[in-house]
């Protein structure tokens, strides 16, 4: 029986055996990662540079873009390296670091989505109390709580997972290190049940947040339908539907990945689902949020045109971030 300390590296899932397909996957992942970096970078820059977007809603969107960038940068570069150099390996320490950092961003993202739902609930259902309930200090505390929760959950899961003895080889059925696939290699029944208990506990917290999101949106839609003007209803829906779409895409794939019954599990299905919440969702989130948001589109357009004009007139000029 081997244990975790005797395994110097893990073997990640090879998406293809043919060299041509490996290079195709490399260019595909490169294009997706560049699109995610560009889109989320534009949102970060637009929110930071446009004082009209210095509101709680866009402050939380800025934090969400940071988590999306973190998810992409944690998983995709190593996969691209393996595609390009025709290898599957990741060191034991690198795998543990990837799990730890990825959990921080993943859990922080879910917490931020819940907070953003609360923001929409207060803005639509309790508009007179918006400035009190979502002041700058309260927003900073909520964002800090989201990041702290992600760090603590990662600190709970990672040592527990990587302290398990592993006796089922070192091949993972995933293109990045993920806890459920590492648990499949464990031969410690008690350790497996302990980590499984942590996962169930985390899932219960997420389900509680999901119930809060559903309850909030029921109240939001009831309030929106009572708005007399069609223009007012349209504006309210335009601020809520993008968030609801992001929540659905993120939670449906994440819950399915972690809570699906083993009878319907397969490597190809696991790969597709994990790609949805680890790569596709962080790439699509900026598009979903900016598609029907005229304020954000105007800010990004002004940022892009301003950068071009400043680059033409004064290459050394920098963007001013108002305080």
N, C-alpha and C positions, 0 to 999 in steps of 0.2 A: 504494500500500500504506500503510495506516494502522498506527500502533503504539499501544502501551498509553497513552503519555502524551498522545495526541491524543483519547482517548475520555474525555469528562468524566463520563459516567454510563453505567450499564447499564439495560436494560429487563428487569424480572423477568416471570415467567410470569403471565399473567392467568388466573385460574381460571374466570372467567365474563365474558361481554360485557354481559349484561343487568344493569341497575342493581339490580334486586330480588335477583338471585342474589349480587351483590357484597356487599350489605348482609347477606344471609343468611350468607355466609362470614365476614363480620366478627363477627356475633353468635356463630357456631359457634366460631370461633377464640378469642373472648373467653371463652366458657364453658369451653373446654378449658384455656386458660391460667389462669383463676381456679381451676379444679379442681386443676390441677397445683400452683399456688402454695399453695393451702390444704392439700392432702395432704402435700406435701413440707415445708411450713412446720410442720405438726403433728408430723411425724417429727423435724425439727430441734429443735423446742421440747421434745418429750417426752424425747428423748435427753439434751438439755442440762440439763433440770430434774429428771429422775428419777435419783437416784444408783444405783438398781438396774440401770440401763441403761448405766452407765459401765464397759463391757466392750469388748474388742477388736471383737467382732462388731458391736455397735451404733455404735462409733466409726467403723468403715468404712461402715456404713449411713448415718451422718450425712454423711460425705464424698460418698457416692453421691447423696444427696438434693441436695447442693450442685451436683453436676454436672448433675443433672436440671433443677434450677431454671435453671442457666446455659444449657443447651441451649434451653429454652423461651424464656427472656428474650432470647436472641441472635437467634432466627429469627422468632418469632411477632409481636412488636410492629411491626416494619417491614411485614410482610404485612398486619396489621390496618390500619395507616395507609394502605396502598395501597388496600385494599378500601373503606375509609371515604371517602377523598378521590378515588376513581376515577382512580388513577394507577398507573404501573408502574415508576417510576424509582427508582434508588438511585445515589448518587454513587460515583465510582470509589474515593475514599478510604473511604467507608462500606462498600463491598463488600469492600475489602481488610481492613478492621477486622472485619467480620462473619466472614469466612473465618478470620482469625487467632484470634479469640476462640472461635469454634465448634469449631475443631480442638482447642484446649486442653481444652475440656470433653468433647469426644467421646473423645479419646485417654485423658484422665484417667479417664473412666468405664470404659473397657475395662480399664485397668490395675487399677482398684479392684475390678472384677468378678473378675479373676484373683486378686487378693490375698484377696478374700472366700472364694474357693474354697480357697485355702491355709489360711485360718482354719478352715473347716469340716473340712478334711482333718486338721489337727493336733488339733482338738477331738475328733474321733471315732476317728481311727486312732492318735494319740499323746497321749492325754489327760494322762499323767503329765508330759509335757514342755511342756504348753500354757503354763504360766506363764513358762517359760524362753524358749521360742521366740517368744511373743507378749506380751512385757512392754510396759509403756507406752512405753519408749524405742524398742523395735523397731517398734511400731505407728506411732509418730510418724515414724520414718524411712521406713517403707513408704508411708505416705500422702504424705509430702513427695516421695518418689521418683515416685509416680504423677502428682502435679501438675507436677513438674519435667519428666518425660517428655513430658507434653502440651504444655508450653511450648516445649520444644526441637523437637518435631516440628512445631509450628505455625511456629516460627522457620525451620525448614528448608523447609517447603512454601510459605508465603505469599510471600516475596520471589522464590522461583523461579517461581511461577505468574504473579505480576504484573509480572515483568520480560519476559515473552514479548510479542513483537509480535502484535497482533490485527488480522486483516484480513477476518474473516467477520461483520462487523457488531458489534452490542452487545446483541443479544437473547439472554437466557438461558432455556432450557427448564426453569426451576425457580423456585419462589416465594421462594427465598432464594439467596444466592451460595454456590456449591459448586464445588470445583475441577474435577471432570470436565466440567461444563458450560462453564466458562471455557476449558478446554483445547480444546473444540470450535471456539472462535473463533480459535485460534492459527494462524499461518501459518509458524511457525518449526519445521521438522522436528527440528532438533537440540535446541531448547529443549523441544519436546513430548516427545521421547524421554527427556530428562533428568528432567523432572517425572514422566513415566510410570515411570521407574526408581525414583524416590523412592516413588511409590505402591506399586509391586511390593515394594520393600524393607519398607515399612510393613505391607503385607499379609502378608509372610512372618513378620514379628514377631508379628502377630496370630494367624496360623495356629499358630506355635509356642506361644503362650499358650493357644490353643484345644486343642492336643494335651495340654498340661499339665492343663487343666481336665478333659478327658475321662479322662486317666489317673488323676487324683485322684478323680474320681467313681466310677471302677471300683473303686478301693481302698476308698472310702467305703461303697459299696453292699455290697461283700464283708464289710466289718467290721460293717455294720448287720445283715446277715442272720445274723451269728453271735451277735447279742445274744439271750439266752434269753427275755426277757420281751417280750410283745407291746406293752406300754406303752412300754418302752424303745425298741423299733423304731419305734413311732409317733412318739415324741418326736424321734428322730434324723431320720426322714424329714421331719417338719414343719419342721425347721431347714434342710434341704437342698433340698427341692423348690421353694420359692419362688425361691431363688437360681438353680436350674437353669432355671426358667421364664423368668426375666429374661435370663439369658445366651442362651437359645435365641432369644427374641424379638429381642434386640438384634443378635446376631451374624448370624442368618439374613437379616434385612433389610439389614444393612450389607454383608455379603459379596455378597449378590445385587445390590445397587446398584452396588458398585464393581467387581465381577469378572464380571458377567454378559456373555455374548457380544453383540457389536453386533447380531447377527441378530435377537435377541428384544427389542431396545430399542425403546421407544415413549414419547412424552411422557406419556401417561396412566399407563402402567405405572411409569415413573420417578417420577411424582408420588405414586402410591399407596405405593410402597416408601419413598420419602423421608419421607412423612408418618408411616409406621410407626415409623421409628427416630428422627426428629427431634421429633415431637409426641406420638404415641400412646404410645410406650414410656416417656418421662419421666413421662407422666400415669398410666400403669398401674402403674409400679414400686411406688409407695407402697401401692397396693391389694393387689398381689401379696404384698408383704412383710408386711403387717399382717393379711391375711385369716386365716392360720392361726397367727398369733403372739399368744398370749394375753398375754404380758408387754408387748408393744408396745401392744396394744389397751387393756390396763388402764392403762398410763401415759398414753395419749392421752385416755382417758375421765376419768382423774383430773385431767389438765391442763385439759380443757374445763370440767368441773364446778368446779374450783378457780378458774378465771378468772371464771366466772359469779358464784360466791359472793363473790369478792374485789371484783368490780366492783359488787356490790350493797352490800357492807359498807364497802369503802374503795376508791374509784376510783383513788387515787393509789398503791396497793400494787403491788409489782412481783414478778416471779418470782425466787426465789433460786436461783442456780446454784451448787451445792456444788463445792468444790475438792478 
